[in-house]
Amino acid sequence: MILVGLALSLFAVAFLCWLLFTLAVYATPFFVGVTAAVAAFNHDAGVIGALIVGLAASVVTLVACRIAFAVAKSPAVRGAIAVVFAAPATIAGFYVTLGLAQIGASSDIWRDLFAVVGSVIVGCTAFVRLARTADPISHERSVAFISARPPSPPLAPSTTGD
């Protein structure tokens, strides 16, 4: 019975770590959504209205980031967008890792060290996940998207031998 408990505990910790790495990219839209929901609730929007406002703010933030990241061609701009999204993930990673470290580590120094290392790993993972989700849009594709016309195919080389 003890072995089953240990196995389930390890499975739970591994699941929480997987969940943390998977959802770290969405820390910024979640934060924006919660902030908007609390502001709407404090301005008498009610519970349902606050939930709708929070969900809308989260979706708009995520979509705006994805579009900005896909349209930006400069590596500096893409890096800045990725850092804006990775910073809250790093902070969330610190506190999640600190909470997990408090389960097993007895020393405050080791807990803080694990939390710092975990936050760096989570932040870097969120940065890489965001950086690989969207390729820069070429000029032809962006013009075609805006004008709703497909880009013209490239001209075929001449076969007449002139």
PyMOL commands that set and color helices and strands:
alter all, ss='L'
color gray80, all
select helices_A, chain A and resi 2-42+46-71+75-104+108-131+139-147
alter helices_A, ss='H'
color red, helices_A
deselect
rebuild
show_as cartoon
